[in-house]
Structure formats: C-alpha cells, structure tokens
Amino acid sequence: MDAKEEKTIAKNYHVSLRKDGKWQVKFAGGEKAIKLFATQAEAIAYAKKLAVNQEGNISIHKKDGKMRKQKYGKGAE
C-alpha cells in the first residue's frame, strides 16, 4: 500500500480529572497527559483544537471518571 492508499487513523483524545485535581488531555491508552488545565472547560477547548486538526475524536469524562460525552471528528461541537 502506498502513501495515497493509507488511511488516516483518527486520534482519540480523553479529557479527564487527575487525582491532583487538574484536568488532563491525553491519548486513549496513553501513559502521560499531553497538557494539564485548571478547569474542564479549558481542557475541552484544547482537545477540540487537537481533534479538529488531527481529524480525531474527543471523549469527555465526569469528575468521577464516568463518560460524560463523546464527540467525533470535524464539526463535532
């Protein structure tokens, strides 16, 4: 398969609360946070930018870790 035939794999970003009280954006299954934020709203805004640029997905978690919302792909607002 050449470069033209390769499919772009969508990146999955998760917004979740850390034990230290900071909100993080990280890849699904990733060990380390990409970036940390004081509020969930800031983390979501950053994750949206990443997802749009990378044609990725966003999974937003509640404070208790349960899934709050999932957004997919470009234009997922």
N, CA, C, O and CB atoms as a CASP TS submission, in Angstrom:
PFRMAT TS
TARGET T0000
AUTHOR 0000-0000-0000
METHOD Language model
MODEL 1
PARENT N/A
ATOM      1  N   MET     1       0.854  -1.176   0.000  1.00  0.00           N
ATOM      2  CA  MET     1       0.000   0.000   0.000  1.00  0.00           C
ATOM      3  C   MET     1       0.898   1.237   0.000  1.00  0.00           C
ATOM      4  O   MET     1       1.798   1.341   0.833  1.00  0.00           O
ATOM      5  CB  MET     1      -0.971  -0.001   1.232  1.00  0.00           C
ATOM      6  N   ASP     2       0.669   2.175  -0.920  1.00  0.00           N
ATOM      7  CA  ASP     2       1.482   3.382  -0.945  1.00  0.00           C
ATOM      8  C   ASP     2       0.846   4.473  -0.079  1.00  0.00           C
ATOM      9  O   ASP     2      -0.224   4.271   0.496  1.00  0.00           O
ATOM     10  CB  ASP     2       1.662   3.879  -2.392  1.00  0.00           C
ATOM     11  N   ALA     3       1.500   5.610   0.008  1.00  0.00           N
ATOM     12  CA  ALA     3       1.056   6.692   0.888  1.00  0.00           C
ATOM     13  C   ALA     3      -0.350   7.180   0.542  1.00  0.00           C
ATOM     14  O   ALA     3      -1.106   7.574   1.429  1.00  0.00           O
ATOM     15  CB  ALA     3       2.032   7.853   0.816  1.00  0.00           C
ATOM     16  N   LYS     4      -0.702   7.156  -0.746  1.00  0.00           N
ATOM     17  CA  LYS     4      -2.026   7.625  -1.147  1.00  0.00           C
ATOM     18  C   LYS     4      -3.133   6.688  -0.673  1.00  0.00           C
ATOM     19  O   LYS     4      -4.269   7.111  -0.460  1.00  0.00           O
ATOM     20  CB  LYS     4      -2.091   7.775  -2.656  1.00  0.00           C
ATOM     21  N   GLU     5      -2.792   5.421  -0.513  1.00  0.00           N
ATOM     22  CA  GLU     5      -3.803   4.438  -0.125  1.00  0.00           C
ATOM     23  C   GLU     5      -3.958   4.308   1.388  1.00  0.00           C
ATOM     24  O   GLU     5      -4.961   3.782   1.871  1.00  0.00           O
ATOM     25  CB  GLU     5      -3.457   3.094  -0.710  1.00  0.00           C
ATOM     26  N   GLU     6      -2.963   4.787   2.132  1.00  0.00           N
ATOM     27  CA  GLU     6      -3.032   4.647   3.583  1.00  0.00           C
ATOM     28  C   GLU     6      -4.184   5.459   4.144  1.00  0.00           C
ATOM     29  O   GLU     6      -4.425   6.595   3.737  1.00  0.00           O
ATOM     30  CB  GLU     6      -1.717   5.079   4.230  1.00  0.00           C
ATOM     31  N   LYS     7      -4.886   4.853   5.082  1.00  0.00           N
ATOM     32  CA  LYS     7      -5.967   5.564   5.746  1.00  0.00           C
ATOM     33  C   LYS     7      -5.395   6.293   6.959  1.00  0.00           C
ATOM     34  O   LYS     7      -4.505   5.790   7.645  1.00  0.00           O
ATOM     35  CB  LYS     7      -7.110   4.589   6.164  1.00  0.00           C
ATOM     36  N   THR     8      -5.928   7.487   7.205  1.00  0.00           N
ATOM     37  CA  THR     8      -5.515   8.223   8.381  1.00  0.00           C
ATOM     38  C   THR     8      -6.245   7.629   9.578  1.00  0.00           C
ATOM     39  O   THR     8      -7.469   7.493   9.577  1.00  0.00           O
ATOM     40  CB  THR     8      -5.807   9.751   8.232  1.00  0.00           C
ATOM     41  N   ILE     9      -5.476   7.283  10.587  1.00  0.00           N
ATOM     42  CA  ILE     9      -6.075   6.731  11.801  1.00  0.00           C
ATOM     43  C   ILE     9      -6.461   7.892  12.703  1.00  0.00           C
ATOM     44  O   ILE     9      -5.619   8.713  13.066  1.00  0.00           O
ATOM     45  CB  ILE     9      -5.095   5.749  12.532  1.00  0.00           C
ATOM     46  N   ALA    10      -7.740   7.956  13.064  1.00  0.00           N
ATOM     47  CA  ALA    10      -8.222   9.035  13.920  1.00  0.00           C
ATOM     48  C   ALA    10      -7.592   8.914  15.306  1.00  0.00           C
ATOM     49  O   ALA    10      -7.481   7.825  15.868  1.00  0.00           O
ATOM     50  CB  ALA    10      -9.769   9.009  14.020  1.00  0.00           C
ATOM     51  N   LYS    11      -7.187  10.051  15.829  1.00  0.00           N
ATOM     52  CA  LYS    11      -6.611  10.070  17.170  1.00  0.00           C
ATOM     53  C   LYS    11      -7.744  10.267  18.167  1.00  0.00           C
ATOM     54  O   LYS    11      -8.654  11.067  17.946  1.00  0.00           O
ATOM     55  CB  LYS    11      -5.528  11.193  17.314  1.00  0.00           C
ATOM     56  N   ASN    12      -7.674   9.534  19.253  1.00  0.00           N
ATOM     57  CA  ASN    12      -8.682   9.604  20.301  1.00  0.00           C
ATOM     58  C   ASN    12      -8.116  10.365  21.487  1.00  0.00           C
ATOM     59  O   ASN    12      -7.125   9.938  22.080  1.00  0.00           O
ATOM     60  CB  ASN    12      -9.144   8.190  20.726  1.00  0.00           C
ATOM     61  N   TYR    13      -8.730  11.483  21.838  1.00  0.00           N
ATOM     62  CA  TYR    13      -8.289  12.288  22.975  1.00  0.00           C
ATOM     63  C   TYR    13      -9.291  12.157  24.113  1.00  0.00           C
ATOM     64  O   TYR    13     -10.502  12.173  23.890  1.00  0.00           O
ATOM     65  CB  TYR    13      -8.119  13.773  22.570  1.00  0.00           C
ATOM     66  N   HIS    14      -8.783  12.028  25.325  1.00  0.00           N
ATOM     67  CA  HIS    14      -9.635  11.941  26.508  1.00  0.00           C
ATOM     68  C   HIS    14      -9.392  13.139  27.415  1.00  0.00           C
ATOM     69  O   HIS    14      -8.249  13.524  27.666  1.00  0.00           O
ATOM     70  CB  HIS    14      -9.378  10.627  27.272  1.00  0.00           C
ATOM     71  N   VAL    15     -10.487  13.724  27.905  1.00  0.00           N
ATOM     72  CA  VAL    15     -10.423  14.793  28.896  1.00  0.00           C
ATOM     73  C   VAL    15     -10.892  14.169  30.205  1.00  0.00           C
ATOM     74  O   VAL    15     -12.021  13.688  30.303  1.00  0.00           O
ATOM     75  CB  VAL    15     -11.309  16.057  28.482  1.00  0.00           C
ATOM     76  N   SER    16     -10.015  14.180  31.211  1.00  0.00           N
ATOM     77  CA  SER    16     -10.374  13.557  32.488  1.00  0.00           C
ATOM     78  C   SER    16      -9.696  14.266  33.651  1.00  0.00           C
ATOM     79  O   SER    16      -8.712  14.984  33.471  1.00  0.00           O
ATOM     80  CB  SER    16      -9.995  12.071  32.487  1.00  0.00           C
ATOM     81  N   LEU    17     -10.238  14.055  34.847  1.00  0.00           N
ATOM     82  CA  LEU    17      -9.722  14.664  36.065  1.00  0.00           C
ATOM     83  C   LEU    17      -8.661  13.772  36.682  1.00  0.00           C
ATOM     84  O   LEU    17      -8.858  12.566  36.835  1.00  0.00           O
ATOM     85  CB  LEU    17     -10.856  14.926  37.068  1.00  0.00           C
ATOM     86  N   ARG    18      -7.529  14.378  37.036  1.00  0.00           N
ATOM     87  CA  ARG    18      -6.456  13.634  37.693  1.00  0.00           C
ATOM     88  C   ARG    18      -6.654  13.648  39.203  1.00  0.00           C
ATOM     89  O   ARG    18      -7.449  14.432  39.722  1.00  0.00           O
ATOM     90  CB  ARG    18      -5.080  14.224  37.327  1.00  0.00           C
ATOM     91  N   LYS    19      -5.942  12.795  39.896  1.00  0.00           N
ATOM     92  CA  LYS    19      -6.027  12.723  41.358  1.00  0.00           C
ATOM     93  C   LYS    19      -5.580  14.020  42.017  1.00  0.00           C
ATOM     94  O   LYS    19      -6.022  14.335  43.122  1.00  0.00           O
ATOM     95  CB  LYS    19      -5.185  11.567  41.879  1.00  0.00           C
ATOM     96  N   ASP    20      -4.706  14.778  41.351  1.00  0.00           N
ATOM     97  CA  ASP    20      -4.227  16.042  41.925  1.00  0.00           C
ATOM     98  C   ASP    20      -5.186  17.207  41.668  1.00  0.00           C
ATOM     99  O   ASP    20      -4.881  18.345  42.024  1.00  0.00           O
ATOM    100  CB  ASP    20      -2.856  16.380  41.357  1.00  0.00           C
ATOM    101  N   GLY    21      -6.349  16.934  41.051  1.00  0.00           N
ATOM    102  CA  GLY    21      -7.365  17.959  40.833  1.00  0.00           C
ATOM    103  C   GLY    21      -7.235  18.711  39.521  1.00  0.00           C
ATOM    104  O   GLY    21      -8.054  19.583  39.231  1.00  0.00           O
ATOM    105  N   LYS    22      -6.226  18.393  38.721  1.00  0.00           N
ATOM    106  CA  LYS    22      -6.060  19.050  37.422  1.00  0.00           C
ATOM    107  C   LYS    22      -6.744  18.223  36.341  1.00  0.00           C
ATOM    108  O   LYS    22      -6.817  16.997  36.425  1.00  0.00           O
ATOM    109  CB  LYS    22      -4.557  19.249  37.088  1.00  0.00           C
ATOM    110  N   TRP    23      -7.245  18.926  35.317  1.00  0.00           N
ATOM    111  CA  TRP    23      -7.854  18.267  34.172  1.00  0.00           C
ATOM    112  C   TRP    23      -6.773  18.010  33.140  1.00  0.00           C
ATOM    113  O   TRP    23      -5.922  18.866  32.899  1.00  0.00           O
ATOM    114  CB  TRP    23      -9.010  19.121  33.572  1.00  0.00           C
ATOM    115  N   GLN    24      -6.803  16.839  32.534  1.00  0.00           N
ATOM    116  CA  GLN    24      -5.784  16.462  31.563  1.00  0.00           C
ATOM    117  C   GLN    24      -6.399  16.108  30.217  1.00  0.00           C
ATOM    118  O   GLN    24      -7.543  15.663  30.125  1.00  0.00           O
ATOM    119  CB  GLN    24      -4.967  15.292  32.084  1.00  0.00           C
ATOM    120  N   VAL    25      -5.601  16.319  29.180  1.00  0.00           N
ATOM    121  CA  VAL    25      -5.930  15.838  27.843  1.00  0.00           C
ATOM    122  C   VAL    25      -4.857  14.821  27.515  1.00  0.00           C
ATOM    123  O   VAL    25      -3.664  15.114  27.599  1.00  0.00           O
ATOM    124  CB  VAL    25      -5.996  17.014  26.765  1.00  0.00           C
ATOM    125  N   LYS    26      -5.287  13.615  27.137  1.00  0.00           N
ATOM    126  CA  LYS    26      -4.317  12.587  26.767  1.00  0.00           C
ATOM    127  C   LYS    26      -4.886  11.685  25.695  1.00  0.00           C
ATOM    128  O   LYS    26      -6.095  11.639  25.470  1.00  0.00           O
ATOM    129  CB  LYS    26      -3.908  11.762  27.987  1.00  0.00           C
ATOM    130  N   PHE    27      -3.983  10.962  25.030  1.00  0.00           N
ATOM    131  CA  PHE    27      -4.419   9.984  24.037  1.00  0.00           C
ATOM    132  C   PHE    27      -5.077   8.824  24.748  1.00  0.00           C
ATOM    133  O   PHE    27      -4.733   8.519  25.889  1.00  0.00           O
ATOM    134  CB  PHE    27      -3.236   9.495  23.168  1.00  0.00           C
ATOM    135  N   ALA    28      -6.023   8.170  24.085  1.00  0.00           N
ATOM    136  CA  ALA    28      -6.637   6.960  24.625  1.00  0.00           C
ATOM    137  C   ALA    28      -5.531   5.942  24.866  1.00  0.00           C
ATOM    138  O   ALA    28      -4.750   5.641  23.963  1.00  0.00           O
ATOM    139  CB  ALA    28      -7.735   6.390  23.657  1.00  0.00           C
ATOM    140  N   GLY    29      -5.464   5.423  26.058  1.00  0.00           N
ATOM    141  CA  GLY    29      -4.463   4.424  26.401  1.00  0.00           C
ATOM    142  C   GLY    29      -3.091   5.002  26.667  1.00  0.00           C
ATOM    143  O   GLY    29      -2.147   4.258  26.931  1.00  0.00           O
ATOM    144  N   GLY    30      -2.966   6.316  26.601  1.00  0.00           N
ATOM    145  CA  GLY    30      -1.676   6.957  26.820  1.00  0.00           C
ATOM    146  C   GLY    30      -1.287   6.970  28.292  1.00  0.00           C
ATOM    147  O   GLY    30      -2.145   6.978  29.174  1.00  0.00           O
ATOM    148  N   GLU    31      -0.001   6.973  28.542  1.00  0.00           N
ATOM    149  CA  GLU    31       0.515   6.993  29.910  1.00  0.00           C
ATOM    150  C   GLU    31       0.533   8.407  30.483  1.00  0.00           C
ATOM    151  O   GLU    31       0.161   8.625  31.636  1.00  0.00           O
ATOM    152  CB  GLU    31       1.920   6.398  29.953  1.00  0.00           C
ATOM    153  N   LYS    32       0.970   9.362  29.668  1.00  0.00           N
ATOM    154  CA  LYS    32       1.154  10.722  30.162  1.00  0.00           C
ATOM    155  C   LYS    32       0.176  11.683  29.505  1.00  0.00           C
ATOM    156  O   LYS    32      -0.260  11.483  28.372  1.00  0.00           O
ATOM    157  CB  LYS    32       2.583  11.186  29.920  1.00  0.00           C
ATOM    158  N   ALA    33      -0.154  12.732  30.248  1.00  0.00           N
ATOM    159  CA  ALA    33      -1.026  13.781  29.724  1.00  0.00           C
ATOM    160  C   ALA    33      -0.292  14.584  28.661  1.00  0.00           C
ATOM    161  O   ALA    33       0.916  14.802  28.755  1.00  0.00           O
ATOM    162  CB  ALA    33      -1.515  14.707  30.857  1.00  0.00           C
ATOM    163  N   ILE    34      -1.039  15.022  27.647  1.00  0.00           N
ATOM    164  CA  ILE    34      -0.488  15.905  26.630  1.00  0.00           C
ATOM    165  C   ILE    34      -0.336  17.299  27.235  1.00  0.00           C
ATOM    166  O   ILE    34       0.669  17.981  27.033  1.00  0.00           O
ATOM    167  CB  ILE    34      -1.397  15.937  25.356  1.00  0.00           C
ATOM    168  N   LYS    35      -1.383  17.708  27.998  1.00  0.00           N
ATOM    169  CA  LYS    35      -1.376  19.024  28.624  1.00  0.00           C
ATOM    170  C   LYS    35      -2.328  19.002  29.814  1.00  0.00           C
ATOM    171  O   LYS    35      -3.305  18.253  29.822  1.00  0.00           O
ATOM    172  CB  LYS    35      -1.777  20.136  27.607  1.00  0.00           C
ATOM    173  N   LEU    36      -2.036  19.839  30.833  1.00  0.00           N
ATOM    174  CA  LEU    36      -2.863  19.926  32.046  1.00  0.00           C
ATOM    175  C   LEU    36      -3.552  21.286  32.116  1.00  0.00           C
ATOM    176  O   LEU    36      -3.042  22.287  31.613  1.00  0.00           O
ATOM    177  CB  LEU    36      -2.003  19.695  33.318  1.00  0.00           C
ATOM    178  N   PHE    37      -4.732  21.296  32.756  1.00  0.00           N
ATOM    179  CA  PHE    37      -5.532  22.518  32.859  1.00  0.00           C
ATOM    180  C   PHE    37      -6.165  22.625  34.239  1.00  0.00           C
ATOM    181  O   PHE    37      -6.364  21.624  34.927  1.00  0.00           O
ATOM    182  CB  PHE    37      -6.621  22.550  31.770  1.00  0.00           C
ATOM    183  N   ALA    38      -6.481  23.871  34.633  1.00  0.00           N
ATOM    184  CA  ALA    38      -7.139  24.114  35.913  1.00  0.00           C
ATOM    185  C   ALA    38      -8.629  23.765  35.846  1.00  0.00           C
ATOM    186  O   ALA    38      -9.219  23.357  36.846  1.00  0.00           O
ATOM    187  CB  ALA    38      -6.958  25.578  36.332  1.00  0.00           C
ATOM    188  N   THR    39      -9.237  23.927  34.660  1.00  0.00           N
ATOM    189  CA  THR    39     -10.672  23.661  34.528  1.00  0.00           C
ATOM    190  C   THR    39     -10.947  22.673  33.400  1.00  0.00           C
ATOM    191  O   THR    39     -10.155  22.511  32.471  1.00  0.00           O
ATOM    192  CB  THR    39     -11.438  24.966  34.278  1.00  0.00           C
ATOM    193  N   GLN    40     -12.106  22.016  33.519  1.00  0.00           N
ATOM    194  CA  GLN    40     -12.524  21.078  32.477  1.00  0.00           C
ATOM    195  C   GLN    40     -12.790  21.827  31.175  1.00  0.00           C
ATOM    196  O   GLN    40     -12.479  21.319  30.098  1.00  0.00           O
ATOM    197  CB  GLN    40     -13.783  20.295  32.918  1.00  0.00           C
ATOM    198  N   ALA    41     -13.360  23.019  31.260  1.00  0.00           N
ATOM    199  CA  ALA    41     -13.682  23.800  30.061  1.00  0.00           C
ATOM    200  C   ALA    41     -12.423  24.109  29.241  1.00  0.00           C
ATOM    201  O   ALA    41     -12.448  24.027  28.013  1.00  0.00           O
ATOM    202  CB  ALA    41     -14.389  25.111  30.454  1.00  0.00           C
ATOM    203  N   GLU    42     -11.329  24.462  29.914  1.00  0.00           N
ATOM    204  CA  GLU    42     -10.075  24.733  29.214  1.00  0.00           C
ATOM    205  C   GLU    42      -9.544  23.475  28.528  1.00  0.00           C
ATOM    206  O   GLU    42      -9.056  23.527  27.399  1.00  0.00           O
ATOM    207  CB  GLU    42      -9.029  25.282  30.190  1.00  0.00           C
ATOM    208  N   ALA    43      -9.648  22.355  29.226  1.00  0.00           N
ATOM    209  CA  ALA    43      -9.176  21.082  28.677  1.00  0.00           C
ATOM    210  C   ALA    43     -10.000  20.686  27.454  1.00  0.00           C
ATOM    211  O   ALA    43      -9.449  20.207  26.463  1.00  0.00           O
ATOM    212  CB  ALA    43      -9.243  19.973  29.746  1.00  0.00           C
ATOM    213  N   ILE    44     -11.306  20.882  27.520  1.00  0.00           N
ATOM    214  CA  ILE    44     -12.186  20.549  26.394  1.00  0.00           C
ATOM    215  C   ILE    44     -11.855  21.430  25.184  1.00  0.00           C
ATOM    216  O   ILE    44     -11.786  20.937  24.059  1.00  0.00           O
ATOM    217  CB  ILE    44     -13.677  20.720  26.796  1.00  0.00           C
ATOM    218  N   ALA    45     -11.653  22.722  25.414  1.00  0.00           N
ATOM    219  CA  ALA    45     -11.335  23.638  24.310  1.00  0.00           C
ATOM    220  C   ALA    45     -10.035  23.213  23.620  1.00  0.00           C
ATOM    221  O   ALA    45      -9.947  23.236  22.392  1.00  0.00           O
ATOM    222  CB  ALA    45     -11.216  25.096  24.829  1.00  0.00           C
ATOM    223  N   TYR    46      -9.042  22.831  24.400  1.00  0.00           N
ATOM    224  CA  TYR    46      -7.764  22.389  23.836  1.00  0.00           C
ATOM    225  C   TYR    46      -7.941  21.081  23.060  1.00  0.00           C
ATOM    226  O   TYR    46      -7.419  20.929  21.956  1.00  0.00           O
ATOM    227  CB  TYR    46      -6.714  22.209  24.955  1.00  0.00           C
ATOM    228  N   ALA    47      -8.681  20.142  23.649  1.00  0.00           N
ATOM    229  CA  ALA    47      -8.918  18.847  22.993  1.00  0.00           C
ATOM    230  C   ALA    47      -9.667  19.027  21.672  1.00  0.00           C
ATOM    231  O   ALA    47      -9.401  18.318  20.701  1.00  0.00           O
ATOM    232  CB  ALA    47      -9.713  17.909  23.925  1.00  0.00           C
ATOM    233  N   LYS    48     -10.603  19.975  21.638  1.00  0.00           N
ATOM    234  CA  LYS    48     -11.343  20.256  20.395  1.00  0.00           C
ATOM    235  C   LYS    48     -10.393  20.697  19.293  1.00  0.00           C
ATOM    236  O   LYS    48     -10.505  20.256  18.150  1.00  0.00           O
ATOM    237  CB  LYS    48     -12.417  21.341  20.630  1.00  0.00           C
ATOM    238  N   LYS    49      -9.446  21.580  19.648  1.00  0.00           N
ATOM    239  CA  LYS    49      -8.478  22.059  18.659  1.00  0.00           C
ATOM    240  C   LYS    49      -7.650  20.898  18.121  1.00  0.00           C
ATOM    241  O   LYS    49      -7.430  20.790  16.915  1.00  0.00           O
ATOM    242  CB  LYS    49      -7.557  23.134  19.274  1.00  0.00           C
ATOM    243  N   LEU    50      -7.195  20.036  19.017  1.00  0.00           N
ATOM    244  CA  LEU    50      -6.408  18.878  18.593  1.00  0.00           C
ATOM    245  C   LEU    50      -7.225  17.965  17.684  1.00  0.00           C
ATOM    246  O   LEU    50      -6.748  17.516  16.642  1.00  0.00           O
ATOM    247  CB  LEU    50      -5.907  18.095  19.813  1.00  0.00           C
ATOM    248  N   ALA    51      -8.456  17.702  18.093  1.00  0.00           N
ATOM    249  CA  ALA    51      -9.306  16.778  17.341  1.00  0.00           C
ATOM    250  C   ALA    51      -9.607  17.308  15.944  1.00  0.00           C
ATOM    251  O   ALA    51      -9.604  16.544  14.979  1.00  0.00           O
ATOM    252  CB  ALA    51     -10.609  16.526  18.094  1.00  0.00           C
ATOM    253  N   VAL    52      -9.866  18.597  15.828  1.00  0.00           N
ATOM    254  CA  VAL    52     -10.159  19.172  14.517  1.00  0.00           C
ATOM    255  C   VAL    52      -8.916  19.112  13.633  1.00  0.00           C
ATOM    256  O   VAL    52      -8.998  18.745  12.461  1.00  0.00           O
ATOM    257  CB  VAL    52     -10.655  20.631  14.657  1.00  0.00           C
ATOM    258  N   ASN    53      -7.770  19.472  14.199  1.00  0.00           N
ATOM    259  CA  ASN    53      -6.527  19.459  13.422  1.00  0.00           C
ATOM    260  C   ASN    53      -6.117  18.052  13.010  1.00  0.00           C
ATOM    261  O   ASN    53      -5.548  17.865  11.935  1.00  0.00           O
ATOM    262  CB  ASN    53      -5.410  20.099  14.220  1.00  0.00           C
ATOM    263  N   GLN    54      -6.392  17.083  13.833  1.00  0.00           N
ATOM    264  CA  GLN    54      -5.974  15.704  13.577  1.00  0.00           C
ATOM    265  C   GLN    54      -7.113  14.828  13.066  1.00  0.00           C
ATOM    266  O   GLN    54      -6.930  13.625  12.881  1.00  0.00           O
ATOM    267  CB  GLN    54      -5.402  15.100  14.837  1.00  0.00           C
ATOM    268  N   GLU    55      -8.289  15.419  12.835  1.00  0.00           N
ATOM    269  CA  GLU    55      -9.494  14.671  12.466  1.00  0.00           C
ATOM    270  C   GLU    55      -9.731  13.545  13.462  1.00  0.00           C
ATOM    271  O   GLU    55      -9.997  12.402  13.089  1.00  0.00           O
ATOM    272  CB  GLU    55      -9.374  14.106  11.031  1.00  0.00           C
ATOM    273  N   GLY    56      -9.628  13.898  14.732  1.00  0.00           N
ATOM    274  CA  GLY    56      -9.747  12.918  15.807  1.00  0.00           C
ATOM    275  C   GLY    56     -11.070  12.962  16.535  1.00  0.00           C
ATOM    276  O   GLY    56     -12.014  13.632  16.115  1.00  0.00           O
ATOM    277  N   ASN    57     -11.118  12.234  17.636  1.00  0.00           N
ATOM    278  CA  ASN    57     -12.306  12.119  18.476  1.00  0.00           C
ATOM    279  C   ASN    57     -11.993  12.636  19.869  1.00  0.00           C
ATOM    280  O   ASN    57     -10.838  12.648  20.295  1.00  0.00           O
ATOM    281  CB  ASN    57     -12.802  10.657  18.538  1.00  0.00           C
ATOM    282  N   ILE    58     -13.037  13.066  20.578  1.00  0.00           N
ATOM    283  CA  ILE    58     -12.887  13.511  21.962  1.00  0.00           C
ATOM    284  C   ILE    58     -13.834  12.708  22.836  1.00  0.00           C
ATOM    285  O   ILE    58     -15.003  12.520  22.498  1.00  0.00           O
ATOM    286  CB  ILE    58     -13.165  15.039  22.101  1.00  0.00           C
ATOM    287  N   SER    59     -13.317  12.235  23.966  1.00  0.00           N
ATOM    288  CA  SER    59     -14.143  11.597  24.992  1.00  0.00           C
ATOM    289  C   SER    59     -13.991  12.422  26.262  1.00  0.00           C
ATOM    290  O   SER    59     -12.884  12.599  26.769  1.00  0.00           O
ATOM    291  CB  SER    59     -13.730  10.086  25.228  1.00  0.00           C
ATOM    292  N   ILE    60     -15.112  12.925  26.772  1.00  0.00           N
ATOM    293  CA  ILE    60     -15.088  13.780  27.950  1.00  0.00           C
ATOM    294  C   ILE    60     -15.612  12.988  29.142  1.00  0.00           C
ATOM    295  O   ILE    60     -16.690  12.397  29.085  1.00  0.00           O
ATOM    296  CB  ILE    60     -15.927  15.070  27.723  1.00  0.00           C
ATOM    297  N   HIS    61     -14.839  12.986  30.217  1.00  0.00           N
ATOM    298  CA  HIS    61     -15.203  12.247  31.422  1.00  0.00           C
ATOM    299  C   HIS    61     -15.684  13.196  32.514  1.00  0.00           C
ATOM    300  O   HIS    61     -15.248  14.345  32.589  1.00  0.00           O
ATOM    301  CB  HIS    61     -14.013  11.421  31.924  1.00  0.00           C
ATOM    302  N   LYS    62     -16.588  12.702  33.359  1.00  0.00           N
ATOM    303  CA  LYS    62     -17.046  13.447  34.527  1.00  0.00           C
ATOM    304  C   LYS    62     -15.964  13.384  35.604  1.00  0.00           C
ATOM    305  O   LYS    62     -14.959  12.689  35.453  1.00  0.00           O
ATOM    306  CB  LYS    62     -18.401  12.881  35.061  1.00  0.00           C
ATOM    307  N   LYS    63     -16.189  14.128  36.700  1.00  0.00           N
ATOM    308  CA  LYS    63     -15.241  14.115  37.816  1.00  0.00           C
ATOM    309  C   LYS    63     -15.028  12.712  38.363  1.00  0.00           C
ATOM    310  O   LYS    63     -13.931  12.377  38.810  1.00  0.00           O
ATOM    311  CB  LYS    63     -15.726  15.030  38.928  1.00  0.00           C
ATOM    312  N   ASP    64     -16.082  11.884  38.328  1.00  0.00           N
ATOM    313  CA  ASP    64     -15.975  10.519  38.874  1.00  0.00           C
ATOM    314  C   ASP    64     -15.358   9.530  37.876  1.00  0.00           C
ATOM    315  O   ASP    64     -15.213   8.345  38.177  1.00  0.00           O
ATOM    316  CB  ASP    64     -17.355  10.021  39.295  1.00  0.00           C
ATOM    317  N   GLY    65     -15.000  10.027  36.690  1.00  0.00           N
ATOM    318  CA  GLY    65     -14.353   9.177  35.686  1.00  0.00           C
ATOM    319  C   GLY    65     -15.299   8.558  34.677  1.00  0.00           C
ATOM    320  O   GLY    65     -14.858   8.060  33.641  1.00  0.00           O
ATOM    321  N   LYS    66     -16.605   8.582  34.965  1.00  0.00           N
ATOM    322  CA  LYS    66     -17.576   8.030  34.018  1.00  0.00           C
ATOM    323  C   LYS    66     -17.659   8.917  32.783  1.00  0.00           C
ATOM    324  O   LYS    66     -17.344  10.106  32.839  1.00  0.00           O
ATOM    325  CB  LYS    66     -18.971   7.890  34.677  1.00  0.00           C
ATOM    326  N   MET    67     -18.082   8.334  31.674  1.00  0.00           N
ATOM    327  CA  MET    67     -18.188   9.053  30.410  1.00  0.00           C
ATOM    328  C   MET    67     -19.292  10.097  30.481  1.00  0.00           C
ATOM    329  O   MET    67     -20.424   9.793  30.856  1.00  0.00           O
ATOM    330  CB  MET    67     -18.450   8.079  29.255  1.00  0.00           C
ATOM    331  N   ARG    68     -18.958  11.318  30.123  1.00  0.00           N
ATOM    332  CA  ARG    68     -19.947  12.388  30.081  1.00  0.00           C
ATOM    333  C   ARG    68     -20.475  12.549  28.668  1.00  0.00           C
ATOM    334  O   ARG    68     -21.684  12.624  28.448  1.00  0.00           O
ATOM    335  CB  ARG    68     -19.346  13.710  30.584  1.00  0.00           C
ATOM    336  N   LYS    69     -19.546  12.601  27.703  1.00  0.00           N
ATOM    337  CA  LYS    69     -19.944  12.867  26.328  1.00  0.00           C
ATOM    338  C   LYS    69     -18.827  12.447  25.397  1.00  0.00           C
ATOM    339  O   LYS    69     -17.651  12.491  25.759  1.00  0.00           O
ATOM    340  CB  LYS    69     -20.293  14.356  26.127  1.00  0.00           C
ATOM    341  N   GLN    70     -19.197  12.042  24.207  1.00  0.00           N
ATOM    342  CA  GLN    70     -18.220  11.749  23.170  1.00  0.00           C
ATOM    343  C   GLN    70     -18.511  12.614  21.963  1.00  0.00           C
ATOM    344  O   GLN    70     -19.662  12.788  21.562  1.00  0.00           O
ATOM    345  CB  GLN    70     -18.236  10.253  22.790  1.00  0.00           C
ATOM    346  N   LYS    71     -17.453  13.147  21.397  1.00  0.00           N
ATOM    347  CA  LYS    71     -17.578  13.969  20.195  1.00  0.00           C
ATOM    348  C   LYS    71     -16.682  13.345  19.152  1.00  0.00           C
ATOM    349  O   LYS    71     -15.576  12.895  19.452  1.00  0.00           O
ATOM    350  CB  LYS    71     -17.198  15.477  20.461  1.00  0.00           C
ATOM    351  N   TYR    72     -17.165  13.323  17.933  1.00  0.00           N
ATOM    352  CA  TYR    72     -16.420  12.650  16.878  1.00  0.00           C
ATOM    353  C   TYR    72     -16.115  13.560  15.715  1.00  0.00           C
ATOM    354  O   TYR    72     -16.995  14.257  15.210  1.00  0.00           O
ATOM    355  CB  TYR    72     -17.178  11.459  16.393  1.00  0.00           C
ATOM    356  N   GLY    73     -14.876  13.554  15.294  1.00  0.00           N
ATOM    357  CA  GLY    73     -14.462  14.159  14.038  1.00  0.00           C
ATOM    358  C   GLY    73     -14.642  15.640  13.910  1.00  0.00           C
ATOM    359  O   GLY    73     -14.993  16.332  14.865  1.00  0.00           O
ATOM    360  N   LYS    74     -14.394  16.121  12.702  1.00  0.00           N
ATOM    361  CA  LYS    74     -14.538  17.552  12.410  1.00  0.00           C
ATOM    362  C   LYS    74     -15.993  17.960  12.547  1.00  0.00           C
ATOM    363  O   LYS    74     -16.908  17.217  12.192  1.00  0.00           O
ATOM    364  CB  LYS    74     -14.015  17.886  10.991  1.00  0.00           C
ATOM    365  N   GLY    75     -16.178  19.153  13.068  1.00  0.00           N
ATOM    366  CA  GLY    75     -17.530  19.686  13.193  1.00  0.00           C
ATOM    367  C   GLY    75     -18.318  19.086  14.343  1.00  0.00           C
ATOM    368  O   GLY    75     -19.512  19.355  14.476  1.00  0.00           O
ATOM    369  N   ALA    76     -17.677  18.278  15.175  1.00  0.00           N
ATOM    370  CA  ALA    76     -18.366  17.706  16.336  1.00  0.00           C
ATOM    371  C   ALA    76     -18.356  18.744  17.442  1.00  0.00           C
ATOM    372  O   ALA    76     -17.398  18.828  18.210  1.00  0.00           O
ATOM    373  CB  ALA    76     -17.693  16.369  16.810  1.00  0.00           C
ATOM    374  N   GLU    77     -19.393  19.516  17.525  1.00  0.00           N
ATOM    375  CA  GLU    77     -19.461  20.599  18.503  1.00  0.00           C
ATOM    376  C   GLU    77     -20.512  20.306  19.546  1.00  0.00           C
ATOM    377  O   GLU    77     -20.717  21.107  20.458  1.00  0.00           O
ATOM    378  CB  GLU    77     -19.758  21.930  17.820  1.00  0.00           C
TER
END
